[in-house]
């Protein structure tokens, strides 16, 4: 039976070791001509919202999105090696992605606040990019609010994979915004407490399934298969 799995990246699949905030700061400086006095607030926000908020809180008008995206892409590309050196794949992730990619009828991609280019940087730095279908993912340039990304991914999967209507979608992420995106869009969700949010906070946000991490591959697959049989 078909299933669409959409993985968050930062603090769900990888620990970026602070490189993400360095990317936002570098992009801001390239556009504004000075370093930000107020750092980026991330935690599940899209890049559109992060940069919009960053310029607002630094009391500057935000340039056009094409310029912002270009600056983010340049800043991300420049930090590929640094991310590979300082960052890490989180427990069980490689095995989980590999197992999901091998299931017949399953589409495994990403739903992330990162722009597509930086999603590729973050996954590529650890060789994870070949384990998901990035062509049908949803990214931080696609919408301002995270819940709207689900429809983007659904449409891309529909157009490229011809899955039947009503194919269940499961979001896997580490923030209340991941949970919200699932609930608002009528998707399932598996939350992981590998970021800054506790299991209790994720449960309070509405997640029924909360895991400490993705290290139990058989258990994770069993949970995903349960969504197919609903």
Secondary structure, 3 states (H helix, E strand, C coil): CCEEEEECCECCCEECCCHHHHHHHHHHHHHHCCCCCCCCCCCCCCHHHHHHHHHHHCCCCCCCHHHHHHHHHHHHHHCHHHHHHHCEECCCHHHHHHHHHHCCCEEEEEECCCCHHHHHHHHHCCCCHHHCCHHHCECCCCCCCCHHHHHHHHHHHHHHHCCCCCCCEEEEECCHHHHHHHHHHCCEEEEECCCCCCHHHHHHCCCCEEECCCCCHHHHHHHHHHHHCC
